Amino acid sequence: MTSPLQRKLKIAGPTVVTANRLADGAVVWLSATGGWTDRIGTAAVGATSDEVLRLLDIAHGDENTAVGAYPAPVRIGADGRIEPANLRERIRAGGPTVALPTGVLPAAAAKAA
């Protein structure tokens, strides 16, 4: 029997932890070094509930840098690239879906433009 104090998380495949950077609201992913990156391709990937819970613990311990951390499903391509596995995460990784006024783009989106 599982203790009610034990955290539960169902993981069905590769998963990353994503959040929003506090300074500018940009989408970020937790990297393997425990920092935040604005490139999903350098995110730490967990495959089990325990691994993802450990990544979430790291993310929640750094809420002065990024907030709203949560697990997000990904796919690992044949070439080893990490890709978002659902529409919401594809939109978050790709940037805004509407044109923003000049000078309003978050830092990560401005680099890609």
C-alpha positions, 0 to 999 in steps of 0.5 A: 500500500502506498503512503498518502504522503508519497507523491504520485506522477504517471509518466508515459515516455520521455518527459522534460520539465518546463517553466517560464523565466521570471525575468521576462516570461520566456519558456525555459526547460530544465537542463541536465546541469540543473540550470534553465535553457531556452532550447528544448534540445538541451533539456534533461529528459526523464523516463520514469516517475522517479526521474521526473519527480527529481527534476521537478524538485530541482525546478521548484527549488529555483523559483527565483529564476523560473516559475510554474514548472511542470512535466511535459511529454517529448519525443526523441527523434531518430536523430536523437533530437528532443521534440515536443510531443503535444500541441501545447508544447509545440506552441510553447517551444515555437514562440507566440502564435500571433505577431507581436509589436516590434520590441515586445518579443521575449529574449528567446523569440528575438534570437530566433527571429 
